[in-house]
Amino acid sequence: MSSFEHTLPYDRMMGDVYIPQCPFCHSENVLTPMTERDYKQGCEEIKTRLVMPCCNGKLVIEKIDHDYFWTTEAVRKSH
C-alpha cells in the first residue's frame, strides 16, 4: 500500500467529485470531470486517469475509498 503522501482527499456531492485543493496549481474547490463510471472503477481498484480542469495536471488513481484517492505518485508532503 502506498504511503499517506499518495493520498488526495475528495468530497462527493450529488454525483459530482470535488477536490479541496489541486495538488499541482493549488486552486481550491476544484470540480473534477470524473464520471460515475470512473468513480466506480476507482472503487474497484481499477487504475483511473484524472486530468485536473484547472491546470491540466494529470493523476493516476489506483484506488478510491470513502475519504481519499490513492495515487501512483506523491501528491502531498509528509510532515
N, C-alpha and C positions, 0 to 999 in steps of 0.2 A: 504494500500500500504506500502511496506517496505521502510525503510529509505535509504538514499544515500549510507550508509555503505554496503548495499546489492546489489550494482551495480558493474558491471565489464565492462569496455569499450572493444570494439572489432572493428576490421576492416574486411571488406569482399571484397575480390578481386577475380574476375573471379570464383566465387563459393566457394573459399576457405575462411575459417574463421580463423583470426589471433587474438591473444590476445597480447597487447603490453608488458605485464609483468604478469607472472604466480603469482597468489596470494599465492602460497604455497612455491615454491623454488626460486622465483624471476627471473627465466630465462626470457630473452627478446625475443620479436617477435616469439611467440610460434604458430606454425601451429597446429590447433586443428583437431581432427579426425571427426569433426561434418559433418554429411551428409546433403544433401539438405532436406531430409525428416525431420531430427532432427531440422533443422533451421525453416522449415515451421511450425512444431508442436510448437516450442517455440513462434513463432509469433502469433499463435492461442491460446496462454496461456495454452498449454498442458505441464505439467512438463516434462523436458528432462534432462537426466543424461549426464554429460560430464566428461570424465576422461582425465586429462591433460597428454599428452605423455611424458613430460619432467620429471615428478616425480610421476605419478600415483595418484596425488591428485584428489579428486572427488568433483564435484559440482552438485547441483540440480538447474536447471534453471527453474524459474516459468514463466518467460515472456521474450520475446526479442522485443526490439524496434529498432529504426534506429541507436541508439548510444550505447546501453547498454544491457547486460544480467542482469536480475533481479534474484537474487539467494535467496535460502531459508536460507542461513547463511551469516553473515557479512564477507566480503572479503576485506574490506578496513577500515582503521581507520578514525574516524572523526577528523577534525582539530579544 
